[in-house]
Amino acid sequence: MKDTLYLDNPILINGKQVKELTYDAREITAVQFSEACALSASLEKTKTFSFKMRENDYALHLYLGFMAIIAVNPDIDVSDLERVKGLDINRIANIGLLFMLGRLGGDSEESNSDEQSENTADTSTQA
C-alpha cells in the first residue's frame, strides 16, 4: 500500500527539489533488507562488540525507511535520501521501525484475546 511522506525540508534529487516521497514498506525486497542492514552496520565506529535488538537499531530503521522509498521510486538512490534532515529523519525511521515490528497498517493479523484458541486447553473447568 503506497503512502506519501511530506518533507518539512525538501531535498534535491536528480536536479529537482522534492517535497514529498511515496513509499511502501511491503515492497522491500530481501536484497534491500540486507543492504539496509549492511549500511546500518557500516556506521558502527567502535571496535567493540555491540548487541542491538531490532526494535532499537535506529540506523537500521532509517535505512529500511529509505528502502521503502526506493522500492517504489527506483530512480532515487540512498545517497539522495541521506541528505534528509530534521524531523524528516524521524519520520523515515518510523517507517522502518513499523516494518521491523510487523505493523504496516491494514494488516488483519490482530486477534481478539477474549477468544480461545483451538490449541489452548480449557482450564476453566473443574477436574
C-alpha positions in Angstrom: 0.0 0.0 0.0 1.7 3.2 -1.2 1.7 6.1 1.1 3.2 9.6 0.9 5.7 11.3 3.2 5.6 15.1 3.1 9.0 16.6 3.9 9.5 19.6 6.1 12.9 20.1 4.5 12.8 19.4 0.7 15.8 17.7 -0.8 17.4 17.8 -4.2 17.0 14.6 -6.1 18.1 14.3 -9.8 18.3 18.0 -10.0 14.7 18.6 -8.7 13.6 19.9 -5.4 11.4 17.1 -3.8 8.9 17.9 -1.1 7.1 14.6 -1.0 8.1 11.0 -1.3 6.0 7.9 -1.9 6.9 4.7 -0.1 5.7 1.2 0.5 7.4 -1.0 3.1 5.6 -4.0 1.8 7.7 -3.7 -1.4 11.1 -4.0 0.4 13.0 -7.0 -1.1 15.4 -9.4 0.7 18.3 -7.7 -1.1 17.1 -4.3 0.1 16.7 -5.5 3.6 20.3 -6.9 3.5 21.6 -3.7 2.1 19.9 -1.7 4.9 21.5 -4.0 7.5 24.9 -3.6 5.9 24.6 0.2 5.6 23.5 0.4 9.3 26.4 -1.8 10.4 28.9 0.3 8.4 28.0 3.3 10.6 29.3 1.5 13.7 32.6 3.2 14.5 33.6 1.3 17.6 35.6 -1.9 17.5 33.8 -3.4 20.5 31.0 -5.9 20.1 27.6 -4.3 20.5 24.4 -6.2 20.7 21.4 -4.4 19.1 17.9 -5.5 19.2 15.9 -4.8 16.1 13.5 -2.7 18.0 16.2 -0.2 19.0 18.5 -0.2 16.0 17.7 3.3 14.9 20.1 3.4 11.9 18.6 0.2 10.6 15.1 1.7 10.9 16.3 4.8 8.9 17.8 2.7 6.1 14.8 0.4 6.0 12.7 3.6 5.6 15.0 4.6 2.7 14.4 1.2 1.2 10.7 1.6 1.4 11.0 4.8 -0.6 13.4 3.3 -3.1 11.2 0.2 -3.6 8.6 2.4 -5.3 11.0 5.0 -6.6 13.9 3.1 -8.2 15.3 6.4 -9.7 16.2 7.5 -6.2 19.5 6.5 -4.6 20.4 6.0 -1.0 22.8 8.9 -1.2 19.9 11.1 -2.2 18.0 10.2 0.9 21.0 10.5 3.2 20.5 14.3 2.7 17.3 14.4 4.6 17.4 16.4 7.8 15.4 17.5 10.9 12.2 15.7 11.8 12.1 14.1 8.3 14.8 11.7 9.6 12.4 10.5 12.4 9.5 10.1 10.0 11.5 7.9 7.7 13.0 6.0 10.6 9.5 5.3 11.9 8.6 3.7 8.5 11.5 1.3 9.1 10.6 0.7 12.8 7.0 -0.2 11.9 8.4 -2.6 9.2 10.5 -4.3 11.9 7.6 -4.6 14.3 5.4 -6.0 11.5 2.9 -3.2 11.8 2.5 -1.9 8.2 -1.1 -0.7 8.6 -4.1 -2.6 7.2 -2.8 -5.9 8.5 -5.5 -8.2 9.6 -3.4 -10.3 11.9 -4.9 -8.8 15.0 -6.5 -11.3 17.3 -9.1 -10.9 20.0 -7.6 -12.1 23.3 -11.0 -13.0 24.6 -11.4 -15.7 22.0 -9.9 -19.0 23.0 -7.6 -20.7 20.5 -8.4 -24.2 19.4 -4.9 -25.3 20.6 -5.3 -23.9 24.1 -6.5 -26.2 26.8 -9.6 -25.0 28.6 -8.5 -24.5 32.2 -11.9 -23.1 33.4 -13.5 -26.5 34.0 -13.0 -28.3 37.3 -11.4 -31.7 37.4 
